[in-house]
Amino acid sequence: MSPRLSALVVARNEEDRLVDCLGHLEFADERVVVLDRCTDGSAKIANAYADIVIEGEWPIEGDRRNAGLDACTGDWILEIDADESVSPELGAEIRGAIARADSGYFLVPFLNYIGDRCVRHGWGASWGVSAAPRLSAKGTKRWGHQRIHPALELNGPRRRLSNPIKHQVDRDISDMIRRLDSYTTARAADLRDSGEIGSLANNVRRFFSRFFKCYVRRQGYKEGGYGFLIALFAGLYPLISHLKARLESE
């Protein structure tokens, strides 16, 4: 028998994108949706499309993602966010890959969009990824206990798929700014909890090293102004997180 595939979507107030996301996951044997503190129409959409819907409150990102992994009953789990979509080509590649593999996980590449612009270069340093381990055998993946960018524990052999996930990272520059504010607030809370806020001088150094990594080493300069913005926000992310953790209370 072919391995069973679960498609997992974790969402919060994503009614404008959830239909498209779930509609591209029909190739899975089951669709599981975790709704975190939703106040819009996400629940109605999820119940119309998904086999399993879980509603609750998880302030910690790692906890709500683990709740979704636990709810999946398939042999393999594909994790997709509401602002992402899976092409028929990737769906077919996934089905073929899990039919041949008995354990481990697969890195899946991304095509990242800002508005209508596909931005291929510059991602990294906690500000977007070009590939991520989104397909894993049941029980081989666990998220850490952090609010933002939780750590990952992965077991088994690593492989890579060739077809990408389409990711609508930001709608526009204003969306990028809002994301920076949200990310740094969550990261500041994690820093306060850990008691390792660090020094201002070290985070100023990190600003320059991260900017260089994204703009030069990851060739963000090829994307013009968008590449500059990605590098700028990648550098600002740890610096502003540090300042919020040190100067503001939760």
Summary of the structure (lengths in Angstrom):
residues: 250
radius of gyration: 18.4
end to end distance: 50.9
largest distance: 57.5
contacts: 830
relative contact order: 0.14
helix: 42%
strand: 26%
